[in-house]
Amino acid sequence: MPSVTYVKGLPTPANELNALGFSEFEMFLEAFAPIFRDAAIETVNYLLSGTEFNKSTWNTHLQKTYQISKRHANGVIAHAKGKVDGSKEHRTLHIKTLFGKAKSIEAWIEKAERKLKLARRFYAKKNWQNSKAGCNFPLSCSLKYQDTNWQNLKFQIHGKKRKLHSIKNKIEFLKREPIRVSVPHGQVFIVGSKDESFGNQIAQWDGKIIKFRVPACLESRFGKSVSSEIGNFDRNINRLPATGAKTWHLFKKNGKWNAAVQFAPSEVKHQSKDRAYGCIGIDMNPGSIGWSYADTEGNLKAHGQIPLEMGLPSGKQQAQIVDACLYAANLAICFACPIVCEELDFADKKERLGEQGKKYARMLSSWAYSEFFRQLNSVLSNRGIELITVNPAYSSMIGLVKYMKMYGLASDEAAALVIARRGMRLSERLPSTITAYFEVNSEKHVWSMWNQLNKLIERSGKVNRRHDYFTVSNWSFLANLETEEA
């Protein structure tokens, strides 16, 4: 089960404040944090040295060097190892992203150079004026910029090659450059254990007061332990169990100490039935979230949209995301069904932003897709609602062709219906009104048929906008395209 973390600012009760305006617990954290950081830095350097790491031996070394207990040393090792593993993972992801950008640029350069090559070959013909096929990239001149589209494309190719060279140099540099890990100031990390009382031997919290065991190096100043009344972690839906391991992370941010407790959440009562009884599908777009509810037979029973505003400040956008997730959760509770969403990975798409149009790049970058699904998963998990993810392949295409005109839906609502049905493991075959006009291979996967249809629609030129799907009375024009291809 995934862990959950609750965070709150460390309270400073008036009866605990000293003459300097700090509590005894804060004074202890200020004194222990530098020791913890020195031990973490030494552990990080050892982990990065490439020497075989023996946790037990290193734990003993930290105890002797810094006069801390075994449990304190375990927290140091866990904190340092998390930093090192995170830095290594980030370096790997950074290199992967750069490789993706380089591949995208190389494909763009190849396509642009081929375009110029074919255009030159066309104008090299003697009677190119009488050609029926025409030029794929006809020469034109801009009076405003006083150059031709060929010159502009050559300049773009030159810029892309410079960028590609820079990216390749950066990849080589990252491959040979040692990994650097930042260990911040003001951090104390204590690993919990389910076998200990209150889930932790060093930091024992009874729901109101935390009692922290002081390491030997600071006992002369603070005694055997320090205590503070930090209260509870108030939540609308509290999943903090009374038992089980509790890992504590005490950190200083903006001059204020904060307490974070990580734990395995307690189970909540499930409010959603099995997917076979119906699902709500959601299709997220920058301007709105379309949703549709499909019953046990896969038929549409309800639909709607959750409007979203673009270009909001981060705080307002975060609040808007939470409101949208709560709205979706209320729908799932109302229909007592799971929510189905797409498995969307925008890492590959964002690698190609430099070669896409400005409008597409702005749309993809301006909305926090990953944050929405993270919040949605958290909200639904707290309310006992199942979240199902499915492959989004051809969901928009299927919605436009099959369901938008049938039910009079918006395009995102139609795609949401497809996603809901896919979550229920229902098939989406082409309607007979379409397959009558072109040959399909029933032995291939159904997505192969939708891919074939998508290519034919693009070639036809009959459907250029999403609204055009409402006006298609029959698909007879597909038969002519099949004849032309044959």
C-alpha positions in Angstrom: 0.0 0.0 0.0 1.4 3.4 -0.9 2.3 5.7 2.0 0.7 9.0 2.9 2.4 12.1 4.4 0.7 14.7 6.6 2.6 18.0 7.2 2.0 20.9 9.6 3.9 23.8 10.9 5.5 23.1 14.3 3.4 24.9 16.9 5.0 26.9 19.7 2.8 26.8 22.8 3.2 29.9 25.0 4.0 27.8 28.1 7.0 26.2 26.2 8.7 29.4 25.1 12.0 30.5 26.6 13.4 34.0 27.0 14.5 34.0 23.3 11.0 33.2 22.1 11.7 29.5 21.1 10.5 26.3 22.6 12.9 23.7 24.0 12.0 21.4 21.1 13.0 24.0 18.5 16.2 24.7 20.4 17.0 21.0 20.2 16.3 20.8 16.5 18.5 23.8 15.8 21.3 22.0 17.7 20.8 18.5 16.2 20.2 19.6 12.6 23.9 20.5 11.9 25.1 17.2 13.3 22.5 15.3 11.3 23.6 17.2 8.1 27.3 16.5 8.7 26.5 12.8 9.1 24.3 12.8 6.0 27.0 14.6 3.9 29.6 11.9 4.9 27.1 9.2 4.0 26.3 10.7 0.7 30.0 11.0 -0.2 30.6 7.4 0.7 27.6 6.2 -1.3 28.9 8.2 -4.4 32.4 6.9 -4.0 31.4 3.6 -5.5 32.7 1.6 -2.6 30.6 -1.4 -1.5 28.1 -0.1 1.1 27.5 -2.2 4.2 24.6 -0.6 6.1 25.4 -2.3 9.4 29.1 -1.3 9.4 28.4 2.2 8.3 25.7 2.5 11.0 28.3 1.6 13.6 30.7 4.2 12.1 28.1 7.0 12.4 27.3 6.0 16.0 31.0 6.3 17.1 31.8 9.4 15.0 28.8 11.5 15.9 27.7 10.0 19.2 24.2 9.2 18.0 22.1 6.0 18.6 21.4 3.3 16.0 18.0 4.7 15.3 19.4 8.1 14.7 22.0 6.7 12.3 19.2 4.7 10.5 17.5 8.0 9.8 20.7 9.5 8.5 21.4 6.6 6.1 17.8 6.5 4.8 17.8 10.3 4.2 21.2 10.2 2.4 20.3 7.1 0.4 17.1 8.8 -0.7 19.0 11.9 -1.9 21.5 9.8 -3.8 18.9 7.6 -5.5 16.8 10.7 -6.4 19.9 12.4 -7.9 20.8 9.3 -10.0 17.2 8.9 -11.2 17.0 12.6 -12.1 20.3 12.3 -14.1 19.0 9.3 -16.0 15.7 11.1 -16.7 17.6 14.3 -17.8 19.7 12.3 -20.3 16.6 10.4 -21.6 14.8 13.8 -22.1 17.8 15.2 -24.0 18.0 12.1 -26.2 14.3 12.5 -27.0 14.8 16.2 -27.9 17.8 15.3 -30.1 15.8 12.6 -31.9 12.9 15.0 -32.5 15.3 17.7 -33.9 17.0 15.1 -36.2 13.6 14.0 -37.6 12.6 17.6 -38.2 15.9 18.4 -40.0 15.6 15.3 -42.2 12.0 16.3 -43.1 12.9 19.9 -43.8 16.0 19.0 -45.9 13.9 16.5 -47.9 11.3 19.2 -48.5 14.0 21.5 -50.0 15.5 18.7 -52.0 12.2 17.8 -53.6 11.4 21.5 -54.3 14.8 22.0 -56.0 14.2 18.9 -58.1 10.8 20.2 -59.1 12.1 23.6 -60.3 15.0 21.9 -62.1 12.5 20.4 -64.6 12.2 22.2 -68.0 8.4 22.4 -68.1 7.7 22.7 -64.3 5.1 25.4 -65.1 2.9 22.8 -66.8 3.3 20.1 -64.1 0.0 18.6 -62.9 1.4 17.4 -59.6 2.7 20.7 -58.4 5.5 21.5 -55.9 5.5 20.3 -52.4 7.2 23.5 -51.2 6.6 26.2 -53.7 9.0 29.2 -53.7 7.5 32.4 -52.4 8.9 35.8 -51.3 8.0 37.9 -48.3 7.9 41.7 -48.9 7.9 42.3 -45.2 11.0 40.3 -44.4 12.6 40.6 -47.9 13.6 37.0 -48.2 12.1 33.7 -49.6 10.5 30.9 -47.7 13.4 28.8 -48.8 15.9 31.1 -47.2 13.8 31.1 -44.0 13.7 27.3 -43.9 17.5 27.1 -44.5 18.0 29.5 -41.6 15.7 27.4 -39.4 17.7 24.2 -40.3 20.9 26.0 -39.4 19.5 27.0 -36.0 18.2 23.4 -35.4 21.6 22.0 -36.2 23.3 24.3 -33.7 20.8 23.3 -31.1 21.3 19.6 -31.9 25.1 20.1 -31.5 24.5 21.8 -28.1 22.2 19.0 -26.9 24.7 16.2 -27.9 27.5 18.0 -26.1 25.3 18.3 -23.0 24.6 14.6 -23.1 28.2 13.7 -23.3 29.0 16.1 -20.4 26.3 14.6 -18.2 27.5 11.0 -18.9 31.0 11.7 -17.7 30.2 14.3 -15.0 30.0 13.0 -11.4 26.6 13.2 -9.8 26.3 16.0 -7.2 23.9 15.8 -4.3 22.6 18.7 -2.3 22.1 18.1 1.4 20.0 21.1 2.7 20.3 22.6 6.2 17.7 22.2 8.8 16.7 18.6 8.3 16.0 15.8 10.8 14.8 12.4 9.5 13.8 9.5 11.8 12.7 6.1 10.3 9.7 4.5 12.0 9.1 0.8 12.9 5.8 -1.0 13.3 7.3 -3.1 16.2 7.9 0.0 18.4 5.4 1.8 20.6 3.8 4.7 18.8 5.4 3.5 15.6 8.8 5.0 16.3 11.5 4.5 19.0 13.1 8.0 18.7 10.0 10.2 18.1 7.0 8.9 20.0 3.8 10.8 19.4 0.6 10.0 21.2 -1.7 12.2 19.1 -0.9 15.3 21.1 2.6 15.4 22.5 5.8 14.2 20.8 8.6 12.9 22.9 12.0 12.9 21.1 14.9 10.9 22.4 18.1 13.1 22.5 21.4 11.6 21.1 24.3 11.2 23.4 26.2 14.2 21.9 23.5 16.6 23.2 22.4 15.0 26.4 24.5 17.4 28.5 22.4 20.3 27.1 18.9 18.8 26.7 18.8 15.7 28.9 17.6 12.3 27.9 14.6 13.5 25.9 12.7 16.7 24.8 8.9 17.0 24.5 6.5 19.4 22.8 2.8 19.7 22.4 2.3 19.6 18.6 -1.3 18.5 18.5 -2.9 16.4 15.9 -2.9 16.5 12.0 -6.5 17.8 11.4 -7.9 16.5 8.1 -11.5 16.3 6.8 -10.8 12.6 6.1 -8.2 11.5 8.5 -6.5 8.2 7.6 -3.7 8.3 10.2 -3.9 5.0 12.1 -3.2 4.7 15.9 -0.8 1.8 15.2 1.8 1.1 12.6 5.2 2.6 11.6 5.4 6.4 11.6 8.4 8.0 9.9 9.1 11.6 11.0 10.7 14.3 8.9 11.3 17.6 10.7 12.5 20.4 8.4 12.9 24.1 8.5 11.3 26.2 5.8 11.2 30.0 5.6 12.6 30.2 9.2 9.8 28.0 10.5 10.1 24.3 11.6 7.6 21.9 10.1 6.7 18.3 11.1 5.8 15.7 8.5 4.7 12.2 9.4 4.7 9.4 6.8 2.6 6.3 7.4 0.6 3.5 5.8 -3.0 4.8 5.7 -5.9 3.0 7.3 -8.4 1.4 5.0 -11.5 3.3 4.0 -14.9 2.0 3.1 -15.3 1.4 -0.6 -18.1 3.5 -2.2 -17.7 2.3 -5.8 -19.1 -0.9 -7.1 -17.3 -3.2 -9.6 -16.6 -1.7 -13.0 -19.1 -4.2 -14.6 -22.0 -2.2 -13.1 -20.9 1.1 -14.8 -18.1 3.6 -14.9 -17.6 7.3 -15.2 -15.0 8.2 -17.9 -13.2 11.6 -17.9 -11.4 13.2 -20.8 -9.2 16.1 -19.7 -8.4 19.1 -22.0 -6.9 22.5 -21.1 -10.2 24.2 -21.3 -12.5 21.7 -19.7 -12.9 18.1 -18.4 -15.6 16.1 -20.2 -17.3 13.3 -18.2 -19.7 10.6 -19.2 -21.4 7.9 -17.2 -22.0 4.5 -18.9 -24.3 2.0 -17.3 -23.8 -1.8 -17.0 -24.7 -2.2 -20.8 -22.2 0.5 -21.8 -25.0 2.9 -22.7 -24.7 6.7 -22.0 -26.8 7.7 -19.0 -25.4 11.1 -18.0 -22.7 13.5 -19.2 -21.4 16.9 -18.6 -18.3 19.2 -18.5 -16.2 20.7 -15.7 -15.0 24.1 -17.0 -11.4 25.1 -16.4 -9.7 28.5 -16.7 -6.2 28.8 -18.3 -3.4 31.1 -17.3 -4.2 31.3 -13.6 -1.5 31.9 -10.9 -0.2 28.7 -9.3 -2.3 29.1 -6.2 -5.6 29.6 -8.0 -4.8 26.8 -10.5 -4.1 24.4 -7.6 -7.4 25.4 -6.0 -9.2 24.9 -9.4 -7.6 21.4 -9.7 -8.8 20.4 -6.3 -12.3 21.7 -6.9 -12.4 19.7 -10.2 -11.3 16.5 -8.4 -13.9 17.0 -5.7 -16.6 17.4 -8.3 -15.5 14.2 -10.0 -15.5 12.4 -6.6 -19.0 13.6 -5.9 -20.2 12.2 -9.3 -18.6 8.8 -8.5 -20.3 8.8 -5.1 -23.6 9.7 -6.6 -23.4 6.9 -9.2 -21.5 4.5 -6.9 -19.0 3.6 -9.6 -15.3 3.8 -10.4 -13.7 6.7 -12.4 -11.8 5.8 -15.5 -9.1 8.1 -17.0 -6.4 7.9 -19.6 -2.8 6.7 -19.0 -1.2 10.0 -20.2 2.6 10.4 -20.3 3.4 13.9 -21.6 7.1 13.4 -21.2 7.5 12.3 -24.9 5.2 15.1 -26.2 7.1 17.7 -24.2 10.4 16.5 -25.7 9.0 17.5 -29.1 7.6 20.9 -28.1 10.4 22.8 -30.0 9.2 21.2 -33.3 5.5 21.8 -32.7 3.4 24.9 -33.3 3.4 27.7 -30.7 -0.3 27.2 -29.9 0.2 23.4 -29.3 3.3 24.0 -27.2 1.5 26.7 -25.1 -1.5 24.5 -24.6 0.6 21.5 -23.4 2.8 23.5 -21.1 0.1 25.7 -19.5 -1.9 23.0 -17.7 -0.6 20.7 -14.9 -1.7 17.3 -16.2 0.4 15.3 -13.8 -0.7 17.4 -10.9 -4.4 16.9 -11.8 -4.0 13.1 -11.8 -2.0 13.1 -8.6 -4.7 15.1 -6.8 -7.5 13.0 -8.3 -5.8 9.8 -7.1 -5.4 11.3 -3.6 -9.0 12.5 -3.4 -10.5 9.3 -4.7 -8.3 7.2 -2.5 -9.5 9.1 0.6 -13.1 8.4 -0.3 -12.9 4.8 -1.2 -13.4 5.3 -5.0 -11.5 3.1 -7.4 -9.5 4.9 -10.1 -8.9 2.9 -13.3 -6.4 3.9 -16.0 -6.7 2.8 -19.6 -4.8 3.2 -22.9 -6.1 6.4 -24.6 -5.4 5.1 -28.1 -8.0 6.4 -30.6 -10.5 7.4 -27.8 -11.1 10.9 -29.4 -11.5 9.4 -32.9 -13.9 6.7 -31.7 -15.9 9.3 -29.8 -16.2 11.6 -32.8 -17.2 8.9 -35.2 -19.6 6.8 -33.1 -21.0 8.7 -30.2 -20.8 12.5 -30.8 -23.6 12.6 -33.3 -25.5 9.7 -31.8 -26.0 11.4 -28.4 -25.4 15.0 -29.4 -22.3 15.2 -27.2 -19.3 17.6 -27.1 -16.1 16.0 -28.4 -14.6 15.6 -24.9 -17.8 14.0 -23.5 -17.8 11.6 -26.5 -14.2 10.7 -25.7 -15.1 10.3 -22.0 -17.8 7.8 -23.0 -15.2 5.7 -24.9 -12.8 5.8 -22.0 -15.6 4.7 -19.6 -16.5 1.8 -21.9 -12.9 0.8 -22.3 -12.6 0.7 -18.5 -15.5 -1.7 -18.5 -13.6 -3.8 -21.1 -16.2 -3.3 -23.8 -15.1 -3.4 -27.5 -15.4 -0.5 -29.9 -15.9 -1.9 -33.4 -16.5 0.2 -36.5 -20.2 0.8 -37.3 -21.5 -1.2 -40.2 -22.4 2.1 -41.9 -18.7 2.7 -42.3 -17.3 -0.8 -42.9 -19.8 -1.1 -45.9 -17.6 1.3 -47.9 -14.1 -0.1 -47.3 -12.5 -3.4 -46.7 -11.5 -4.4 -43.1 -9.4 -7.3 -41.9 -11.3 -8.9 -39.0 -8.2 -10.9 -38.0 -6.3 -7.7 -37.0 -6.9 -5.8 -33.8 -9.8 -3.4 -33.8 -7.5 -0.4 -33.3 -5.9 -1.3 -36.7 -9.3 -0.6 -38.3 -9.6 2.7 -36.5 -6.1 3.6 -37.7 -7.1 2.8 -41.3 -10.3 4.9 -41.0 -8.3 7.8 -39.5 -6.0 7.8 -42.5 -8.9 7.7 -44.9 -10.7 10.6 -43.3 -7.5 12.7 -43.3 -7.0 12.0 -47.0 -10.6 12.7 -47.9 -10.6 16.4 -46.9 -14.3 16.1 -46.2 -13.9 16.4 -42.4 -11.6 19.2 -41.3 -13.1 20.2 -38.0 -14.7 18.3 -35.1 -18.0 19.9 -35.8 -18.0 18.4 -39.3 -18.7 15.0 -37.8 -22.2 16.1 -37.1 -22.9 16.8 -40.8 -21.7 13.5 -42.2 -24.9 11.7 -43.3 -23.1 8.7 -44.9 -19.5 7.6 -45.5 -19.7 6.8 -49.2 -16.7 9.1 -49.9 -14.5 6.4 -48.3 -15.3 4.0 -51.1 -13.9 6.4 -53.7 -10.6 6.6 -51.7 -10.4 2.9 -51.5 -10.8 2.7 -55.3 -8.1 5.3 -55.8 -5.7 3.4 -53.6 -6.3 0.2 -55.5 
